Amino acid sequence: MTAPAVLRTAQQVSSGALRWLHGCYENGLGRFPEDATIDLADPNNVYKPLGEAALATGLLLREGVGGAEDSRIARRVLDLCWAELREGDLLYERQLRYPLMTDPLEVYVHFARAGYRHRVLEGLLESLAGLRAVQAMELLPNRRLAVANARRVVGLARQPDWSALAAATWLGATPEPWMIDWLTAYDVTHTVFHLTDWGARPDGLPAPMRDYLGDWLPAWLDIWQEIGQWDLVGELLVVAACIGEPDAGASGWQALAAAQRADGLVPRDTDPITDDPEQLLTDHGHTAVVTVVAATTTLARALGGASVAA
């Protein structure tokens, strides 16, 4: 049983991060410029963060472990983000123009999980999935998992060989744990996220991979906590919850709580923090998302959240 202090800290840090993220969007930050087109000169600036905000808030609503006010805020953020994407029309137009791109599906899934559907986009995605050109797209193994899980959540047909996809990842090889680096650690976390659908399908992670993580995750958490990589610490806390060992992240939650500012911002790392509001969201918005996801998955596994594997 997860210690109550861990759950309390997770909930408090998450609630603060959610309110900070909500305040950014309510104040008009993180929006597309008026002349934005589906070509999206810088997808990582607004487009990708909108999907990430939808991920965090959609998972909070899926699991049903947030309080009434946090749930209200989560729905408001989802509404704002969906409106920025023209209620899915931008995703549809982008997919139609660039049929080999996977990002429209990878963004759309976070909204679809929360009940925001665009049936015309789904029809296009279903049609494209049967093309050899789409099946042959060269993606990193953890990205293949992201696409496969998005298709599963949206309810599209043509499901892959999950065992083969898992085995092709770095984590699937259960390699020497001291060879992990910063970028590979993110690959590892995303492998877990997509195989388990962010904790809803814990059995989706093969037992050898789960055992390997059980052995080495505490050491990795210590390493990145020691050097103040708070964003990666948050991602590893999600992994701890997904494999059923949230107590392994107790010190990580204490560290995030200590690093969090009074306004709810959780810094990405120990670098100096700017005063520019838009840059703050650019630099630290992902960490807010990760914090909410980590707390949601931790509380859900400990309290038996509302998630139901489809």
N, C-alpha and C positions, 0 to 999 in steps of 0.2 A: 504494500500500500504506500502510495506517495505521501511524503510528509506534508502535513497541512501548511507548514511554513513555505514550502516550495510552491504549492498551489496558490497561496495568498500572494506571494511575491510575483509570480507569473501573471496573475490576474491584474495586479496593480500596475505593473510595468506596461502590460499590454493596453490597458485602458488609457493610460497616459499617452502612449504612442498613437493609438487610434484617434484620440481627440486632437492631437497635434496634426495628424494627417488630414483629418476632417477640416480643421481650421485652414490648412493650406488651400484645399480645394474650394472651400466656401469663400475664401478671399480672392478667388480668381487665378490662383497659381496653377501651374501644370496644365494649362489649356492650349489647344492648337491656336496658332495665329490665324487671322481671318483669311489669309491667302493660302492656307495649307491645302495641299492636294493629296491624292492617294500615293503620290511618289514619295512623300515623307523623306525629305532630304536628311533628316536626323532622327531615325526611328527611336533611338534610345533616349531622346530628350523628353517627349511627351507620350508618344504612342505606347511604348513598352511599359512605362510606369503606370499608365491607365489600366492596363491588363493586370499588373501586379497589385494595384490597389483593389481591383475586383477580386483577385485571388484571395487576399487576406480577409476582406469583408464577406465574400461569399462563403468561405470556409467557416467563419464565425457563425453565420446564419445556418449553415448546414449542420453544424455540430450542436447548436442550441445550448452552448455553455456560457454565453454572455448574458449579462443582465439586461433589463429592459432598455435602459438608456444606451448601452453599447450596441444593442441590436438596432435601435432606431438610427443611431449614427451610421452604422454599417450600411443600412438600407439607403440612407441619404447619399453616402459616398458612391454606392453602386449606381444610383440614379444619375448622379452628376457625371460619372465616367461613361455610362451608356449614352447619355445625351451628347457627350463630346464625340463619340463614335457614330453619331447620327443614328442611334438605335440599331446599329449593325450594318447600316447601308455602306459606311466607309469600308468596313471589313469585306463586304460582298464585292464592292467595286474594285478593291485592291486585289482580291483573289481572282476576279474575272480578268483583270489586266495582267496579273502575274501568276499564272496558274501553277507554276512550280514552287512558289513560295509557301512556306508552312506557317508563317507568323500569323496570318488571319485566323487560322484554326487555333493556334496556341494562345491567342488573345481571347478569341470567342469563347473557348471552353470555360473560362472563369465566370463569364456572364451566364452561359447556359446552365452551369451548375446551380446558379442562384435563381433560375427561372426566366431569364431574359433570352428569348429565342428569336431567331431570324430564319424562317423556314426556307426561304429562297437560297440563302447562303448554304444551308445544310444540304439542299438538293444539289447545288454546285459541287460541294465537297464530296458528296457521294459519287457523283459522276466522274470527278477527277481521280478518285481513288482507284478506279479500275484501269487506269492508263499505265502502261509499262514505264512511260517516262517518269511518272510520279513515283512509282514503286522503286525505280532505280536511283532516286535522288541520293546523293552522297552526303550523309549527315553523321556527326559524331554519335557514338552508340547511345549516350544518355539523351541526345536530342531525338533519336528514333523512339526512345521510350516516351519522351514528352508528347510526340505526335500520336503514338499508339494510345497513350492514356487519354489524350484529348478526344480521339475518335471514340474510345470506349465510353467516356462520360457523356459526350454529345449523343451517343446512341447510333453511330454509323456502323455499317457492316464491315466485313473483311478484316477481322481481327488477326493479329500476327501470332507467331510462335513466341510466346512470352519467355520461355526458358532460353531460347536462342538469343533473344535480345538481351536478357540479363547476363548471359555468359559472355557476351561480346564486350561488356563494360570493364573498366579498370577494376572496379569492386568485384566483378564476377571472377576475376583471376585470383582473388584474395592474395595480393602480392605482399612483398616485404613491407611492413607498415611504416618503417622509418624512411621509405622512399617517397612518401607523400609530400606534395608541395601545395602551395596556396591554391593554384588553379585546379589541380587534381582534386583537392578537398571539395571544391565546389562541384566538380563532376560527380564525386561520390555522393554528396548530399542529394543531388538531383536524381541520381539513379534510384535512391531510396524513395524520394518523393513520388516518382512516377510509377514505380512498381507497386507501391502501397496506396496510390491515390491519396497522398497526403494523410496517411494514417488510417483511412477508411477500410483498407484491405491489408492488414498486417501480414496475412498469410501469403500475399503476393511476393514477399521477399524470400528467396530460397534460404533454407536453414543454414547452409555453410556461410552465406553472406551475413546472416543475422548473428551467427556465433562469432564471426570475425570482428564484426562491429562491436559486439559485446565486450570483446577482449581489448580492442584498441581505441574505441571512441573516447573513453575517459582520458587517455594520454593525449589524444589530439585536442580535446577540449582544454586541457591544461596548457598546451603549447600556445594556442591562439588566444587564450585568455591572458596568458602572461605578457604577450606583446600587444594586447589591446586591439585585436582585430574583431571588434564587436559584431560586425555584420556576419562574419563567418562563425563566430561563437553562436549567434542566433540560429544559423542554419544547422549547426551541429546539435543544438537543443531540439530542433524539429526531428532530427534523426533519432535522438534518444527517445523521444516520445513514440515515434513510428515503430521502433523495435521493442517497445514495452519496457524501457529502462529510464523513465524520466528522472529518477533520483540521481542518475549519473550526472545530471546537469545542475545539481543544487548550487554548486559554487558559481556556475555560469550565470544563473539567475541573480545571484547576489551581486555579481560583477556588473551585469546590465543595469540593475537597480542603482548601483553606485554611480554608474556612468551617465544615467539619464538626467537630463536637465529638468528644471522645475516646470517648463512648458510642455514636457512630454517627449521632446526630441531625444532619440537614442542615437548617439554619434556612430558613424560608420567605423571610426578608428580613433587614434589619439592625435591625429593631425589638427592644426588650428581650425576653428569653426568660423566661417564668414558671417557677416551681419546682413548680407543680401538675402531677402526672403526666397526669391526664386532659386538662387544657388543653394540655399539650405535644402530645399525640396529635392533638387537635382542630386546633391551629395548624400543626403541622409534619408530620402524617401524610401529607398529599398530597405534600409535597416528598420524603419517603422513597420513596413510590410512583414519582414521576417520576424520581428518581435511579436506581432499579432498572431502570425501563423504558429510560431513556436508555443505561445501560451495556449492557443486554441487546441492544438494537438495534444499538448500536455494535459490540459484539463479534460479533454474528451476521453483520452485513454484512462485517466484516473477515475473519472466520474461516470463513464459510460454514456458519452454524448449521443446525440440523435442521429449520427451517421448510419446509413444503411447501404451496404454494398449492392449496387445494381447489377 
